[in-house]
Amino acid sequence: MTVAPAVSTTLPSAILPAQPLTALAPMQDVTDLAFMGVVAHYGAPDYFFTEFLRVHSMSRPEKHILRSIDENVTGRPVFAQLIGEDVTHLARTVDELLRHPIAGIDLNLGCPAPKVYKKNVGGGLLRDPEKIGEILAALRAAVPGLFTVKMRIGFEDTRHFDRVLDLVNEHRVDLLSVHGRTVKEMYRSEVHYNFIAHAVSRVRCPVLANGNVTSAAAAHRVIGETRAAGVMIGRHAIRNPWIFRQCREIFAGRPVMRLTLADARDYVERLYRATQRPDLEERYHVNKMKKYLNFVGQSVDADGAFLHAMRRTETETELFAVCDRHLLAEPTREFAPEPYPGVIARPNCETPNTVADGCSLETITA
C-alpha cells in the first residue's frame, strides 16, 4: 500500500529553482505511467498532471490513473486532475485521492471536447461562473494542501474571464494554468497570449501559459510575452520529449540540445516497449503507437513521407521497418525543433481513406 506524504501547502520547487516552471499537460490516453516515465528519461518537467479523473455519483478513481500516481518513479510531483460538477462527489474523490502521494488536486475547466462540455463539465463550466464559484469553494474546503486549476479563456467568448479569475483569487487557488483559447476555438485559432498576460496581472497565484508551446524557443518567447511563472506543454511533448530539458537549457542561456533522427528512433523504440502490455494485442498496440507517431512525424520530413508510410502499417515489424527507413537512413540529420509547416498530425486516423470528420488535433486535449 502506497503511503501518502505529508500535505504541503507550498508549490514544489523547480528542478532548477531559479528558472520558470515547466509542466506536462494532462492529456487523455497519453499522460499515463508509461508516457510519464519515457518523458522523464529524456528530461522530466517540473510538474506532471494526470489524465482527468471523471467524477460523478458512481465514479471511483480510475485504477490506471492511480498507477501513474502510486508508481511514479520520475522524482517529480504529480497533480491529480478532476473533471466533474457535483460538489459532493468531487469532495468524496478528493478524500480518496488524499490517500495517495499526490502533489495536489487540479480542476479541469478547459476540456473542449463536445461530449465533455455538453455535460456541463470541463470547458462547459466556463458558461456558468456561479457554478464555478460553488465548485472552487467546495474543493478549497476539501483540499488541505495544493489546489490548482486549468482553464481556457472562455466558452464561446471571454465575457466571464475576469469573473473566473476573481474566483480563483477568492478561493485561494495555488496555481493556475491558462490555455489561451476559448472552448469553441478548440485548437484551430491562434493562441491569445494577451489574455494569459492579463491573467498573470490579475491573479495572485503563479500562472502557467498553455497553448501551442512548440519548442524551447517558443517557451522562452511566451514567458517573455506573458510574464507567466512557466509553461505547460502538451502535444509538442509527445512530438519531442526532450522539450523540457531544452527549456531548461534556453532558460539558462545555454545552447539547446540538437536532436537527430537517430534520437527520434531511440524514442520510438523506448515508447513502444514502455507501452507494451501482455493483454494488448499487437495491432491495437501498433494503432496506439501511431497516435504518438502522428506528432513525431511532424519533425521528421517536410513532405510528410514518414507519416504517409507509418499510417499504413499494421504490425510491429512493418512499423519499425518504416521507422528504420525514414529515421536511420540519415541518422545524423536534424529532428526539426519545430513542426514542419503543413505537416499535420491526424492522431485519430490510423487507416487510409478515413473520412476527415474527427481526424484533426481538435480531438487531442493538449
N, C-alpha and C positions, 0 to 999 in steps of 0.2 A: 504494500500500500504506500503510495506516494505521500509524503508528509508536506503539507503546505508551509511555506516560510512565514516568518513574522510579517504582518501587514506593514507596508511602507506608505507614507504619505508624501514622499519626495520622488520626483522622477528619477529613474536610473541615469547614471552618468553615461555620456557617450563613450565609445571606445577610446577616442582621443578627446578628452573633456573640453578642450578649448574650441573645438570645432562645432559647426552646425550639426544637428541631428540628422540621421537617416533612418528610414523605416521601410520595410517591405509591406506594401499594401495588402489588405485582405482580399483574396480572390477565390471565388468558389471553384472547387475542383482543382485548385492549383496549390494554395499555400497549406499543404499538409505536411506531415512529419518528414516525408521523403524529400520534398522540394526544399523545405527549410534547411535540411541537412546538406543538400547539394549547394545551395546558395552560401551557406556558412563555410563550406570547403573553399570556395573561391574568394570569400571576403564578406563576412556577415554584416548586415545592417546593425545599427544600434538597437532597434526595436523590431520585433516581429508582431504581427496581428493575425489571429486565426481567421479561417473561414467563418462566416456568421453562423451562430447557433440559433436555430429557429425556435422561437418561444411562443407557445400557445397553451391551451388548457391541458392538452395531452402530451406535451413535449417533455423529453428528458435530454440532457446534453448528449449530442451525438458522440458515440464511442471513438470514432476515428479522429474527431476534433480533440477530444480529451487526450488521445495519444500524442498529439502534437504539442500538448502542454506537459503531460506527465513524463514523456520520454524524450523531452528536449535536451540534447547534449551540446547545443551550439555555444553555450556560455552566455547567450544573450536573452533578455527578458521577453516573455510572450504575453501579450494582452489578449483577453478573450472577448471577441466581438459578439454582441447580441443583436438580433433583429426581431421586433415584435412591438405590440402596443398595449398589451394587457398588463397593467402595473402590478397586479397580484402575482402573476406568473413570471414577470420579469424579476421581481424581488425574490421569488422562490428559486429561480435559476441562479441568481447571484449567490444565494445561500449555498447552493450545491457547488458552485464553482469555487467558492472560498475554501473548499476542502482540497483544492488542487493548487499547485505552485504557479499561480498566475501573477503577472506584474500588476494587473489592474483589469477593470471592466471597460469595454468600449461599446458605445451605442451607435448602430448604423442608422444614419439619417440621409443616406445618399444613394442606395442601390437604385439604378434607373430602369431595371427590367420591368416591363408592364405587368407581368404575372406577379411581381412583388408589390409595386406601388398600388395596384388595384385592390390589394388587401389592406391599404392604408398603413403600410409599414415601410421601412427603408425610406427612399426618397418621397414616397407618398405622404409622409407625415409633414413635409415642408409646406403643405397646403393648410396646416392646422396648428398655428403656434400655441394655442391654448393647450392642445393635447400634448405638444412637445413639452410645455412647461410642467404639466402633470407628470409626465414620464421622468423628466430630469429631476424633479423634486423627489419622486419615489426612489429612483436609483441613487441619488446622492444620499438619501437616508439609509439605503440598504448597503452601500459600499463603504466600508470603513477606511479603505485605502485609496488608491488612484482610480479616478473615474474620468474617462476620456470620451470624446465624441468625434465621429467622422461624418461630414455633411457636404452637400452641394450648396450652391449659392441661391437656390430656389427651385420651385417645381417647374412652372412654365415661364415665370418671370422672377424678378428679385424683390418683389414688393414686401416680403416678410423677412428679408435678410437681416436688417438691423434688429428687428424684434427677436429673432432667434439668437443673434449674437448677445443681445442683452440678457436673454435667458441663460446663456452659457455663463455669463458673469454672475447672475443672480444665484445660480445653483452651484457655483464654485467648481466648475469643470476644471480638471488639471491640465489637459492638453486637448487642443482642437486641431483636427486635420480638415482642410478645406479643399475640395475638388472644385476648381474654378469654372464649372459649367452648371447650367440648370439640369434638372432631371430630363426635361424634354429634349435638350440638346444632345443627350446621350454622350457619344464620343465623336460627333460629327463636326462640331464647331471649333473655332479657336478657343483656347483657354483664356478666361478673363482674369488675368493675374492682378489687374487693378482691384478686383473685389477681394482677392486674397490679401492684398496690401491693406485694404480697408479693414478687413477682419483683424489683421495684426495691430492696427492702430486703435481698434475699439475694444478688444477683449483683453482681460488681464492675464490670461494664461498663455503659454507658448503656443504658436501656430505652426503646423506643418503644411507646406504647399504641396498640392497634389494635382496631377493632370498633365500628361504629355511631357514628363521629365525624361527626355530621350537618352541623355548621356550625362557624364560628369560635367561637361562644359555647360549643358543646359541647366543642370542643378545649380551651378555657380551663378549663372545668369539670373535664374528665377529667384534665388535668395537675395541677390543684389537688387532686383526689381521690387520684391515684396517685403524685404526685411524680415522674412519668416525665420523662425528658430531652426528650421530644417526642411527637408523634403521627404515626401512619401512617394515611393516608386512602385508601380505595378507591372504592367505588361512588358516594359522595357527591361525589367529584371529577369523576365522569362527569356527574352532575347539575349541578354548579356548579364550573366550572373556575377561578373566581375565589377558591375557598375558601382557597388558600394565601396569597394576598395579604391576604385578610380575616383570616386567623390572625395574620399579622404586625401588622396594624393593632390587633387586640384585645390582643395581647401587649404592644404599646407603649402601651396605654391610649388609643388614638385611636379616633374614630368609625369604625365598619365601613362600607365602601362599600355603598350601597344599589343593588341591581340592579333593572332593569326588564325587561319583556317584550321591549322592543326590543333590550336587551343579549342576551337569550336567542336572539333571531332572528339576531343577528350571529354568535353562537357556532355555531348550526346551520349557517349558510352556510359559515363557516370550516372546520368539521369535515367537512362534505360535500366541499368542494373538496380538503381535505388528504388525505382517504381515497380519492379517485378514483384508479383505475388503468386504463390502456388495456386490460388483459386482464380486467377485471372488468365483466361485463355489468350494465346499468343495474338490472335487477330484483334482482340479488344485492347490488348496492351499496345500493339502497333498503332491502333487508332488513337489511343490516348497520347502516345508519343507524338503523333502527327499534330496534335493540338499545340504542343510546345514548339515543335519544329516549324509551324506556320510563322511563329515570331522569329525564331533563329534565322530562318531563311531570308528575312529582310536585310540581313547584313552579310549574306554570302556572295551574291552576284547581282549586278544591276538589271539584268534582264529576267530574273526570276526563274532561271533554268533549274536550280536546285529545288525550288518549291514545286515546279511543274512535275518533276520526276518523283519527288518524295511523296506527293499526294496520291500517286498511283501505285504505291507499294502496298502489299498485303501481308507480308511475312517479315520476320526479323532478318532473315538472310537478304531479302530484297531491300529492306530499309538500310541496312548497313552497307550494302553494295552501292547504293546511291550516295550515302554519306562519304564512302571512300573515294568514289569517282569525283565528287564535287569538292571535298574538303582536303583530300590528301594528294590530288594531282599537283597542286601548287601549295604545299603546306605552309610556306612562309608568307604567302600573300595575306594582306591585311584583312581581318574580320572587321568590317566597317564600324566605326564608333556610333554612327547614326544610321537609321534605316535608309536604304536606297530609295530615292523618290519614285513613287509609282509602284513599288513592290508591296503589295497589300497582303496582310495576313488574313486568312479565312479559317479561323480555328474550328468552326463547326461544319466544315465541308470537307470531308475526308475522301469523297469519291468524285470522279469526273461527272460532268453534266448534271450537277446538282442545281436545283433552282436557286436563284440569287437570294430569295427571301430568307432572312435569318442567318446569312452567311458572313456578316460583317463583324467588326470589332464591337459593335453595339451589344453583342451578347456576352462580352467578357467584362466582368466587374472589376476592372483595373483602374 
